[in-house]
């Protein structure tokens, strides 16, 4: 399995655990930064790689949430 596939699997796991887009969209930018920072701090050693996969999936969730929020407030969307 490639690293990209691993991130996709982790993203699906996170969605199943936390409820997906409806849950993600309740968070603000500061929340996403905190989640990622908390995963980074103090986690070295054998679980480093799995933590990085989880962080990559969190970053994707943050970007997807951002994109959905931007699309829902985009005035151009109303004129399309």
Secondary structure, 3 states (H helix, E strand, C coil): CCHHHHHHHHHHHHHHHHCCHHHHCCCCHHHHHHHHHHHHCCCCCCCHHHHHHHHHHHHHHHHHHHHHHHHHHCHHHHCC
